[in-house]
Amino acid sequence: MSKANLTAGRVESFKCEGSSHAYLYDTQVNGLAVRALPSGRKAYILQARYNGKVIRITIGDVTAWGIEEARDKNGEIILPGARQEARRLQAEIDKGNDPREQKAERIAEAEAKREAAQHTEAPALDAWKAYIEARKGKWSDNHLADHENVAKEGGKKRTRGRRPGESEFTQPGALRGLLLKPLSAIDADTMRDWLQSEATRRPTHARLAFGLLRAFLNWCSDRKEYRDMVHVDACAARIAKDTLPKKAAKDDCLQRQQLKPWFEKVKTINNPVISTYLQVALLTGARREEIAALQWLDVDFKWNTIRMHDKVDGERTIPLTPYVSALLSKLKRINDTPPPKHRILNGKKIENDLENWKPPKWVFASKTAESGRLQEPRIQHTKACSAAEITGLTIHGLRRSFGTLAEWVECPAGIVAQIQGHKPSATAEKHYRVRPIDLLRMWHTKIEAWILRDAGIKQPKEGKSELQAVPTSATA
């Protein structure tokens, strides 16, 4: 065992000459030594006895520790001393404490604090993703899409639906900026500032995002890993009430005298998929996505029914009325017709792969949409309405039009609600009305016939697919 009075010079010159560790022990503090490795690294260690066994405790690298502690002119330690640390460790051993366990506890505590700090400073987006993963099984596809949309990164090139003056790249979701902050930073003041900014640009979207965020924060408050960081009052109702403009009910709706010009212009749309979609939207009163998501498996031409994916009850079945049946029959013939053997692409004759061709499963199929089905009928509808001199009519306005126009045939409100998929609002409707599909069909066919009559179109008979126009005088 080599011993010497350890000095800075001796520590620096000490080397490991062999292939194993080399030790140089201090003569002033019993058990203190400098250990050299074959790699050239050196550290101070303390060798002592604990519970009758020899233990070695690493104090630290010689580049971080001096043999004696160094202090500045104010008496503050600027370099810890190995001798002072060795004496402290020996004192702990004499008390019966194991410095190795104490060191392990300190490391674990420091690691726990570091992880807690990282967790606290982590963006709320991490918790948002965990929230979606935990809850998406109970959500509809549209509700899930809303959550993904308000948190999207943005910056992607627009492929459809670009309005005049709009950037060619998508905007970040309304909540993206907030969710990049730590949860603890989303408080009432932050929300108020965010709402004031969003309300001037996109108030309807801001109202939706606010509701989604409020549900998210409530979920966080019930989770032990987030409850200490979340401000539940950040989305208090009074903040939205004071900041967001009052929600106005929309009243866009086709009037009776507008039916004829609307049908005339919609039927002239070159794309038969969009033309049929818009007419079906008006004559069924269904929601926009309920119609767009229709598959041919949902349409039963034998029993004249359509199965809709309902956002309230999950699914509902409505009648397939004569005119809608004729429209869809024509569309199915188009969809089931294979493409020609050849096509022209960039001036070259290309052979189509007819062996692998299959008819699309979607009723309103699209060759250009990634999903394979119609995504944006709004542009063509706006053009048709403009040509018919009808202003302000949205696609959802067609749903509103069906419910309004149905009153002309004095159809019971409960019938219309069941066809449209409205949730029953009265006890009698909830528990004492079980209407068969034939009763719905009787009234639905009457509603369709009345709308078509005023549009100057003859309703086909049951089981026939011919579409005919009637003289204008028949609409009187």
C-alpha positions as CSV (number, residue, x, y, z in Angstrom):
1,M,0.0,0.0,0.0
2,S,1.7,3.2,-1.2
3,K,1.3,6.2,1.1
4,A,2.3,9.8,0.8
5,N,1.3,13.3,1.9
6,L,-1.2,14.0,-0.9
7,T,-0.5,17.3,-2.6
8,A,-1.8,18.7,-5.9
9,G,1.5,17.9,-7.5
10,R,1.6,14.3,-6.3
11,V,-2.0,13.8,-7.3
12,E,-1.4,15.1,-10.8
13,S,1.8,13.1,-11.3
14,F,0.3,9.8,-10.0
15,K,-0.4,7.3,-12.7
16,C,-1.5,3.7,-13.1
17,E,1.4,1.8,-14.6
18,G,-0.3,-1.6,-14.9
19,S,-3.6,-3.0,-16.2
20,S,-5.4,-2.7,-12.9
21,H,-6.3,0.1,-10.5
22,A,-3.5,1.9,-8.6
23,Y,-4.0,3.6,-5.2
24,L,-2.0,6.3,-3.4
25,Y,-3.1,6.7,0.2
26,D,-2.9,9.9,2.2
27,T,-0.8,10.1,5.4
28,Q,-2.9,12.8,7.0
29,V,-6.4,11.3,6.7
30,N,-6.6,7.6,7.4
31,G,-8.3,5.7,4.4
32,L,-8.2,8.7,2.0
33,A,-6.6,7.8,-1.3
34,V,-6.4,8.8,-5.0
35,R,-7.3,6.0,-7.4
36,A,-5.8,5.9,-10.9
37,L,-7.3,3.9,-13.8
38,P,-5.4,2.5,-16.8
39,S,-7.4,5.0,-18.9
40,G,-5.8,7.9,-17.0
41,R,-8.9,8.9,-15.0
42,K,-8.3,9.6,-11.3
43,A,-10.7,10.0,-8.4
44,Y,-10.5,10.4,-4.6
45,I,-11.9,7.5,-2.6
46,L,-12.3,6.6,1.1
47,Q,-11.5,3.1,2.3
48,A,-13.1,2.3,5.7
49,R,-14.6,-0.5,7.7
50,Y,-18.4,-0.7,8.1
51,N,-20.0,-3.6,10.1
52,G,-16.7,-5.4,10.0
53,K,-16.3,-5.2,6.2
54,V,-13.9,-3.1,4.1
55,I,-15.8,-0.7,1.9
56,R,-14.6,1.9,-0.6
57,I,-16.6,5.1,-1.3
58,T,-15.9,7.3,-4.3
59,I,-15.6,10.9,-3.3
60,G,-15.2,12.4,-6.7
61,D,-13.0,13.1,-9.7
62,V,-9.7,14.9,-9.0
63,T,-10.7,17.6,-11.6
64,A,-13.7,18.5,-9.5
65,W,-12.2,18.1,-6.0
66,G,-9.0,19.6,-4.5
67,I,-7.1,17.8,-1.8
68,E,-8.0,20.8,0.4
69,E,-11.0,22.9,-0.1
70,A,-10.4,26.3,-1.7
71,R,-12.3,29.5,-0.7
72,D,-12.7,32.9,-2.2
73,K,-12.0,36.2,-0.4
74,N,-15.6,36.1,1.0
75,G,-15.0,32.7,2.6
76,E,-17.2,30.9,0.0
77,I,-16.0,27.4,-1.0
78,I,-15.1,27.4,-4.7
79,L,-13.5,23.9,-4.8
80,P,-14.5,21.2,-2.3
81,G,-11.8,19.4,-0.4
82,A,-11.3,15.6,-0.5
83,R,-9.8,15.6,3.1
84,Q,-12.8,17.4,4.6
85,E,-15.2,15.1,2.7
86,A,-13.3,12.0,3.9
87,R,-13.5,13.1,7.5
88,R,-17.3,13.7,7.1
89,L,-17.8,10.3,5.6
90,Q,-15.8,8.6,8.4
91,A,-17.9,10.5,11.0
92,E,-21.1,9.1,9.4
93,I,-19.6,5.6,9.5
94,D,-18.7,6.0,13.1
95,K,-22.4,6.9,13.8
96,G,-23.4,3.6,12.2
97,N,-24.6,5.1,9.0
98,D,-23.7,3.7,5.6
99,P,-22.7,6.6,3.3
100,R,-23.4,4.5,0.2
101,E,-27.1,4.3,1.2
102,Q,-27.2,8.0,1.9
103,K,-25.6,8.7,-1.5
104,A,-28.2,6.4,-3.2
105,E,-31.0,8.2,-1.4
106,R,-29.7,11.6,-2.4
107,I,-29.4,10.5,-6.0
108,A,-32.9,9.1,-6.0
109,E,-34.3,12.3,-4.4
110,A,-32.5,14.4,-7.0
111,E,-33.8,12.2,-9.8
112,A,-37.3,12.4,-8.4
113,K,-37.0,16.2,-8.3
114,R,-35.7,16.3,-11.8
115,E,-38.5,14.2,-13.1
116,A,-41.1,16.2,-11.2
117,A,-39.6,19.4,-12.7
118,Q,-39.7,17.9,-16.2
119,H,-43.3,16.7,-15.6
120,T,-44.3,20.2,-14.4
121,E,-42.6,22.0,-17.3
122,A,-43.8,19.5,-19.9
123,P,-46.2,21.0,-22.5
124,A,-49.9,20.4,-21.8
125,L,-49.9,18.8,-25.3
126,D,-48.5,15.6,-23.7
127,A,-51.4,15.4,-21.3
128,W,-53.8,16.3,-24.2
129,K,-52.6,13.2,-26.1
130,A,-53.0,11.1,-23.0
131,Y,-56.5,12.4,-22.6
132,I,-57.4,11.6,-26.2
133,E,-56.0,8.1,-25.9
134,A,-58.0,7.5,-22.7
135,R,-61.3,8.8,-24.0
136,K,-61.4,8.2,-27.8
137,G,-63.2,4.9,-27.3
138,K,-66.2,6.7,-26.0
139,W,-66.2,9.4,-28.7
140,S,-67.7,9.6,-32.2
141,D,-65.4,10.0,-35.2
142,N,-66.4,13.6,-35.5
143,H,-65.7,14.4,-31.9
144,L,-62.3,12.8,-32.1
145,A,-61.6,14.8,-35.3
146,D,-62.5,18.0,-33.4
147,H,-59.9,17.3,-30.7
148,E,-57.3,16.5,-33.3
149,N,-58.2,19.6,-35.3
150,V,-58.0,22.2,-32.5
151,A,-54.5,20.9,-31.6
152,K,-53.0,20.4,-35.1
153,E,-49.6,21.8,-35.9
154,G,-50.6,23.5,-39.1
155,G,-48.2,24.6,-41.8
156,K,-49.4,21.9,-44.3
157,K,-50.2,22.9,-47.9
158,R,-53.9,23.2,-48.5
159,T,-55.3,20.7,-51.0
160,R,-59.0,21.8,-51.0
161,G,-61.4,24.4,-49.7
162,R,-59.1,27.4,-50.0
163,R,-61.0,30.7,-49.7
164,P,-60.0,33.9,-51.5
165,G,-57.2,35.6,-49.7
166,E,-56.5,32.6,-47.5
167,S,-52.9,31.3,-47.1
168,E,-51.9,28.3,-49.1
169,F,-50.8,26.6,-45.8
170,T,-53.1,25.5,-43.0
171,Q,-53.3,27.4,-39.7
172,P,-52.3,25.8,-36.4
173,G,-55.3,24.6,-34.4
174,A,-57.0,27.1,-32.1
175,L,-55.5,25.4,-28.9
176,R,-52.1,24.6,-30.3
177,G,-50.4,27.7,-28.7
178,L,-52.0,27.0,-25.4
179,L,-51.2,23.3,-25.3
180,L,-47.5,24.1,-25.9
181,K,-47.5,25.8,-22.5
182,P,-47.2,23.8,-19.3
183,L,-50.5,22.8,-17.7
184,S,-49.7,25.1,-14.7
185,A,-49.5,28.1,-17.1
186,I,-53.0,27.7,-18.4
187,D,-54.9,29.8,-15.9
188,A,-57.9,32.2,-16.1
189,D,-55.8,35.2,-17.2
190,T,-54.2,33.2,-20.0
191,M,-57.6,31.9,-21.1
192,R,-59.1,35.4,-21.2
193,D,-56.2,36.7,-23.3
194,W,-56.5,33.7,-25.6
195,L,-60.3,34.1,-26.0
196,Q,-60.0,37.8,-26.8
197,S,-57.5,37.1,-29.6
198,E,-59.5,34.1,-31.0
199,A,-62.9,35.8,-30.8
200,T,-61.9,38.5,-33.2
201,R,-60.7,35.9,-35.8
202,R,-62.8,32.8,-35.5
203,P,-65.5,33.1,-32.7
204,T,-67.4,29.9,-33.6
205,H,-64.2,27.8,-33.6
206,A,-63.0,29.5,-30.4
207,R,-66.3,28.5,-28.7
208,L,-65.8,24.9,-29.7
209,A,-62.2,24.9,-28.6
210,F,-63.1,26.5,-25.3
211,G,-65.6,23.7,-24.5
212,L,-63.1,21.0,-25.5
213,L,-60.4,22.5,-23.3
214,R,-62.8,22.8,-20.3
215,A,-63.6,19.1,-20.5
216,F,-59.9,18.3,-20.8
217,L,-59.0,20.4,-17.7
218,N,-61.8,18.7,-15.7
219,W,-60.3,15.3,-16.7
220,C,-56.9,16.4,-15.6
221,S,-58.2,17.5,-12.2
222,D,-59.3,13.8,-11.6
223,R,-55.9,12.4,-12.5
224,K,-53.3,12.2,-9.7
225,E,-50.4,12.9,-12.1
226,Y,-52.0,16.2,-13.3
227,R,-54.3,17.5,-10.5
228,D,-51.6,19.5,-8.7
229,M,-50.8,21.4,-11.9
230,V,-54.2,22.2,-13.4
231,H,-56.3,25.3,-12.9
232,V,-59.8,24.0,-13.0
233,D,-61.3,27.6,-13.0
234,A,-59.3,28.5,-16.1
235,C,-62.3,27.7,-18.3
236,A,-65.0,29.2,-16.0
237,A,-68.2,29.9,-18.0
238,R,-68.1,33.5,-17.1
239,I,-64.9,34.0,-19.0
240,A,-66.5,32.8,-22.3
241,K,-69.7,34.7,-21.5
242,D,-67.7,38.0,-21.0
243,T,-65.4,37.5,-24.0
244,L,-67.1,35.6,-26.8
245,P,-69.8,37.3,-28.9
246,K,-73.3,36.1,-28.3
247,K,-74.1,33.0,-30.3
248,A,-76.7,33.7,-32.9
249,A,-79.0,31.1,-34.3
250,K,-78.7,30.5,-38.0
251,D,-81.8,30.8,-40.1
252,D,-80.6,30.0,-43.6
253,C,-83.4,28.0,-45.2
254,L,-84.9,27.4,-48.7
255,Q,-88.2,29.1,-49.2
256,R,-90.9,27.5,-51.2
257,Q,-90.5,29.8,-54.2
258,Q,-86.7,29.0,-54.2
259,L,-87.1,25.3,-54.7
260,K,-87.5,25.4,-58.5
261,P,-84.4,27.5,-59.3
262,W,-82.4,25.6,-56.7
263,F,-83.1,22.2,-58.2
264,E,-82.5,23.6,-61.7
265,K,-79.0,24.8,-60.9
266,V,-78.0,21.9,-58.7
267,K,-79.0,19.4,-61.4
268,T,-76.8,21.2,-63.9
269,I,-73.6,20.6,-61.7
270,N,-71.2,18.6,-64.0
271,N,-70.2,16.3,-61.2
272,P,-73.1,13.8,-60.7
273,V,-71.8,12.8,-57.3
274,I,-72.0,16.3,-55.9
275,S,-75.3,17.0,-57.7
276,T,-76.9,13.9,-56.2
277,Y,-75.4,14.6,-52.8
278,L,-77.0,18.0,-52.5
279,Q,-80.4,16.7,-53.6
280,V,-80.2,13.8,-51.1
281,A,-79.2,16.3,-48.4
282,L,-82.3,18.3,-48.9
283,L,-84.7,15.4,-49.3
284,T,-83.5,13.4,-46.3
285,G,-82.7,16.3,-43.9
286,A,-79.7,14.3,-42.7
287,R,-76.5,15.8,-41.4
288,R,-73.7,16.6,-43.8
289,E,-71.3,13.9,-42.7
290,E,-74.1,11.3,-42.3
291,I,-74.7,11.5,-46.0
292,A,-71.1,11.7,-47.1
293,A,-70.3,8.6,-45.0
294,L,-73.0,6.5,-46.7
295,Q,-71.8,3.2,-48.2
296,W,-73.7,1.0,-50.7
297,L,-74.1,-1.5,-47.9
298,D,-76.3,1.1,-46.1
299,V,-78.7,1.4,-49.0
300,D,-81.3,-1.3,-49.4
301,F,-83.1,-0.9,-52.8
302,K,-85.2,-4.0,-52.1
303,W,-86.9,-2.8,-48.8
304,N,-86.3,0.9,-49.6
305,T,-84.4,1.9,-46.5
306,I,-81.2,3.8,-45.8
307,R,-79.1,3.1,-42.7
308,M,-77.5,6.3,-41.3
309,H,-74.7,6.6,-38.9
310,D,-76.4,8.7,-36.3
311,K,-74.3,10.9,-33.9
312,V,-77.0,10.7,-31.2
313,D,-78.0,7.0,-31.2
314,G,-75.1,5.6,-33.3
315,E,-77.4,4.4,-36.1
316,R,-80.9,5.0,-37.5
317,T,-82.9,3.7,-40.4
318,I,-84.9,6.1,-42.6
319,P,-87.1,5.4,-45.7
320,L,-85.6,5.4,-49.2
321,T,-88.1,7.6,-51.0
322,P,-88.8,7.2,-54.7
323,Y,-86.9,10.2,-56.0
324,V,-83.9,9.6,-53.8
325,S,-84.0,5.9,-54.8
326,A,-83.9,6.9,-58.5
327,L,-81.0,9.3,-57.9
328,L,-79.0,6.7,-56.1
329,S,-79.8,4.0,-58.6
330,K,-78.4,6.2,-61.4
331,L,-75.3,6.9,-59.3
332,K,-74.8,3.2,-58.6
333,R,-74.9,2.4,-62.3
334,I,-72.1,5.0,-62.8
335,N,-70.1,3.7,-59.8
336,D,-70.4,0.0,-60.9
337,T,-69.3,0.8,-64.5
338,P,-65.6,-0.2,-64.9
339,P,-63.3,2.4,-66.5
340,P,-62.4,2.0,-70.2
341,K,-59.6,-0.2,-71.2
342,H,-57.4,2.8,-71.9
343,R,-57.1,6.4,-70.8
344,I,-55.0,9.4,-72.0
345,L,-52.5,10.8,-69.4
346,N,-50.2,13.6,-70.4
347,G,-50.8,12.9,-74.0
348,K,-50.0,9.2,-73.7
349,K,-52.2,6.2,-74.0
350,I,-52.3,4.3,-70.6
351,E,-53.9,0.9,-70.1
352,N,-56.2,0.7,-67.0
353,D,-55.7,-2.2,-64.6
354,L,-59.2,-3.7,-65.0
355,E,-58.3,-7.0,-63.3
356,N,-57.8,-5.3,-60.0
357,W,-60.5,-2.7,-60.4
358,K,-63.3,-2.8,-57.8
359,P,-66.4,-0.5,-57.6
360,P,-66.1,2.0,-54.8
361,K,-67.8,1.1,-51.5
362,W,-68.8,4.8,-50.9
363,V,-72.1,6.0,-52.3
364,F,-70.6,9.5,-52.9
365,A,-67.2,8.3,-54.0
366,S,-64.3,10.5,-54.9
367,K,-61.2,9.5,-57.0
368,T,-59.1,12.5,-55.7
369,A,-59.9,12.4,-51.9
370,E,-57.6,10.5,-49.7
371,S,-60.5,8.9,-47.9
372,G,-62.1,7.8,-51.1
373,R,-65.3,9.7,-50.5
374,L,-66.7,13.2,-51.1
375,Q,-65.1,15.8,-48.8
376,E,-66.1,19.3,-50.0
377,P,-69.4,19.8,-51.8
378,R,-69.7,23.4,-50.5
379,I,-67.9,25.1,-53.4
380,Q,-70.2,23.7,-56.1
381,H,-73.2,24.4,-53.9
382,T,-72.2,28.0,-53.5
383,K,-71.9,28.4,-57.2
384,A,-75.3,26.8,-57.9
385,C,-76.9,29.0,-55.3
386,S,-75.3,32.1,-56.8
387,A,-76.6,31.1,-60.2
388,A,-80.1,30.7,-58.7
389,E,-79.8,34.1,-57.0
390,I,-80.1,32.4,-53.5
391,T,-77.8,33.9,-50.9
392,G,-76.5,32.6,-47.6
393,L,-77.7,29.0,-47.9
394,T,-75.3,26.5,-46.4
395,I,-75.3,22.8,-46.7
396,H,-76.6,22.5,-43.1
397,G,-79.3,25.0,-44.2
398,L,-80.6,22.1,-46.5
399,R,-81.2,20.1,-43.3
400,R,-83.0,23.0,-41.8
401,S,-85.0,23.4,-45.0
402,F,-86.3,19.8,-44.8
403,G,-87.7,20.3,-41.3
404,T,-89.2,23.6,-42.3
405,L,-90.7,22.5,-45.6
406,A,-92.2,19.4,-44.0
407,E,-94.7,21.6,-42.1
408,W,-96.4,22.4,-45.5
409,V,-97.8,18.8,-45.5
410,E,-98.7,19.0,-41.8
411,C,-96.3,16.2,-40.9
412,P,-96.1,15.4,-37.2
413,A,-93.1,17.0,-35.6
414,G,-92.1,13.6,-34.1
415,I,-92.0,12.0,-37.5
416,V,-89.7,14.7,-38.9
417,A,-87.4,14.5,-35.8
418,Q,-87.1,10.7,-36.2
419,I,-86.2,11.0,-39.9
420,Q,-83.6,13.7,-39.2
421,G,-82.2,12.0,-36.1
422,H,-83.1,14.6,-33.6
423,K,-83.0,13.5,-30.0
424,P,-86.6,13.2,-28.5
425,S,-87.4,16.1,-26.3
426,A,-90.6,14.9,-24.6
427,T,-91.4,12.0,-22.4
428,A,-94.0,10.7,-24.8
429,E,-91.5,10.7,-27.7
430,K,-88.9,9.0,-25.6
431,H,-91.0,6.2,-24.1
432,Y,-94.4,6.0,-25.9
433,R,-93.7,6.4,-29.6
434,V,-92.3,3.4,-31.5
435,R,-93.0,4.2,-35.2
436,P,-92.5,1.5,-37.8
437,I,-90.5,2.3,-41.0
438,D,-93.7,2.1,-43.1
439,L,-95.3,5.0,-41.1
440,L,-92.1,7.0,-41.6
441,R,-92.1,6.2,-45.3
442,M,-95.7,7.3,-45.8
443,W,-94.9,10.8,-44.4
444,H,-91.4,11.0,-45.9
445,T,-92.8,10.2,-49.4
446,K,-95.4,13.0,-48.9
447,I,-92.8,15.5,-47.9
448,E,-90.6,14.5,-51.0
449,A,-93.6,14.7,-53.3
450,W,-94.6,18.2,-52.1
451,I,-91.0,19.5,-52.5
452,L,-90.6,18.0,-55.9
453,R,-94.0,19.3,-57.1
454,D,-93.0,22.9,-56.2
455,A,-89.6,22.3,-57.9
456,G,-91.4,21.2,-61.1
457,I,-90.2,17.6,-60.9
458,K,-92.4,14.5,-61.1
459,Q,-91.9,12.0,-58.3
460,P,-91.3,8.5,-59.7
461,K,-93.5,5.7,-58.7
462,E,-92.3,3.1,-56.1
463,G,-89.8,0.8,-57.8
464,K,-89.2,3.0,-60.8
465,S,-86.1,5.1,-61.5
466,E,-87.2,7.4,-64.3
467,L,-86.8,11.1,-63.4
468,Q,-89.2,13.4,-65.1
469,A,-90.0,17.1,-65.1
470,V,-93.6,18.4,-64.9
471,P,-95.0,21.5,-66.5
472,T,-94.7,24.7,-64.4
473,S,-98.4,25.0,-64.2
474,A,-98.5,21.8,-62.0
475,T,-96.7,23.6,-59.3
476,A,-99.6,25.9,-58.6
